[in-house]
Amino acid sequence: MHFEKAFFEAAYGTPKQLKPSDKKEIAFSGRSNVGKSSLINRILNRKKLAKVSSQPGKTATINFYNIEDCHLVDLPGYGYAKVSAGEKRRWADLMDAYFTTNRNIALVVQLIDMRHMPSELDLDMIDYLEQMGFNFVLALTKADKLNKSQTEKRMKELKEELSFLDNFPEIFPVSSLNGDGIEELKEYITSKVEVD
């Protein structure tokens, strides 16, 4: 797959705006400010294609990036407390429409900040993905912030924190800053897009 040929295609803020799937989709999910846009930019080898902000909750739409064989889909971050109740409802309706309208979702990349245990909302999302039967992997962001022994400790703890899962997902410690784990994640994404 030629990731570097990706371009921004569309942003949708309401369920009615969502167009039907016309190719496989790789969705990126995670809490606000976990680094979804930064990770997408690193995967696509672009600095500013996906808009990055230090302000949580900035991605309020579902953003589609077109690559020849698929779409990368940047989902709005969840869990930002300063968003109004109405905005949270709109977000919930949008996410529900995305995941329940028979889209061609080949893979969900669920992001978690590697430095911390998954939040309750992270655990709810991971449980939802498994219950709904989606293919998903975990991308542990900010991997560059931990040394080798801290990384091993967090990987061990994560297995306990996610012990409720019937099938343990693939895990990719990644760093959008220095590129750690990015090639491995790209290879995995490619394998899910190119499979018949």
N, C-alpha and C positions, 0 to 999 in steps of 0.2 A: 504493500500500500504506500502511496506517495503522500504521506502526512503533510509535507510542506506545501502541497498544492491546495490545501483547505482554504475555503473562504466563508465569510459570514453570509448566511442565507436569509434568516428571518428571526424575529423575536415575537413571541405570543404572550399576551397578558391575561387572556380569558380562555375558558374551555372552547367557546364557539370559534375562536380564531385558529385553533389547532387544525392543521391540515392532516389528512390521512397519511399514514406511512407509505412512502414510495420506494424506500430502500431500508436496509438494516440500520438500527440505531444503537449507539453506544452512549448510555446515559451516565452522567456524573452527578452523584447525590452526596449530600453532607450538610453539616450545620453551617450557619453563616460564618464567614471568615476562616473556614478550614483550609481554603486554598484551591477551590475548584477551578477558578479562572486561571490562576497561575499554573496549575498542573496542565490544563488544556493548552495553554500557550507553550509550555515546555514540550509537550508531546508533539505539537504542530511545528515546533522550532520557529515560533514567532514571538515577538516581544509584547505586542499590544493588540492582537486579534481579539482575544476575549478581554473585556474590560475588567481591570483589577482595581479594587478599592480597599483602602484601610478601614473604611466605614462598613461595619457589618450590615447585612440586609440590602446591599446595593443592587444585587442581581434580583430583580423583582419579576422578571419574565423568564420563560423557557426559551433559551437561545439555541438556534440550530446552526451548526457549521458543516458545510458540505465537503466531503472528500469523495473522490470518484466512486467508491463502492458503498459508502455509508454516510450517515450523519453522526457527528458527535453532538451530544445534547447536554447543555449546561443548565441544570435545574436550579431553581431558586433555593438558597440556603434556608434551613429551618432553625427555629429556636432563638431568634433575635427578639429579646424581651421588649424593646422599645417600639415595636411595630403595633399599630392600632388593632383592635379586635376585628374591625372590618377588613383590614389588610390581611390578617391571619386567615380569615374565612376565605378571602379571594385566593390566597396561596393554597389552602387546603383543597378548594374546589379545582384549582388548576392542576395540582399534583394528582388528585383523584382521577381527573379526566385523562391525564397523561398515562397513568398506569393501568387504567381499566377499560380503555377503548380499543382493545385488540391491535395495539401497535406492534410493529416488527422490532421488538427490543431484543437484540442479540446478547447484550451484556449490560449490567449495571456496575459501575465502578463506585463503590461506597467509600467515601473518604472519612478518615478518622485522624485526628492529631495524635501522632505517635507518642508524644510526651505525656499524654493523659489517658486515663481509662475512658472507655466510651461513655457518653452521657446517656441519660435515660431515653432521650429522643433518638440517639444513635442506635441503642439497643432495640427500640420499638421499630425503627426503620429496617434494621437487619432482620428482625423477626418477621416483619411484613414481607420483605423480599423472599425469604425462605417459604413462608406460608403460601405466597402467591405463585411459587414455582419459577421465579426468575433466576437466570444465570447471573451470579454476581461474584465480584472479588472485592477484597479490601485493599485500598491504597492508604498506607500509613504515611501521612504527610509530615514534614519537618524532620525527616530522618537524620538530616545533617546536624541537628541539635543534640543528638545523643551519641555517646561513645559506644564502643563495641559491647562492653559489659552491660551498660544501660539498655542497649538494644535487645540483647539476649534476655534480660530480665523482663522487659515489656512484652516480648514475643511469648514468653512463658506465661505471664500474667494474662495476656489476651486469650490464650487457650482456655483458661479458667473462666474469664469473664464472659466468654461466648460458649460455655459448655452446654447451654440449652439448645444449640443447633444440632440437627440430625446429621447434616453434612457440612463439615468445616470447609469454608471457602479458601481459595488461593489467597495468599497475602503478599503484597508488594510494598516493602518499605521504600519510600520515594522522597526525593528532594527536588523541588522545582528550582532551588538555588544552584546546586552543583550537579544536577542531572543523575544522581544515584537512583538506580532502579527503573529509570525511564525507558531504556531500551527493552528491558525484560517485559515491562507493562505493554509497550507497543507491540512486541511480538505476540503477546497473549491476545491483545485486541485484534490483531491481524488474523490470528487463528480462528477467532469467533466470527469474523466477517467473511472469511474465505471458505468456511465450511459450508457444504451444501445443505 
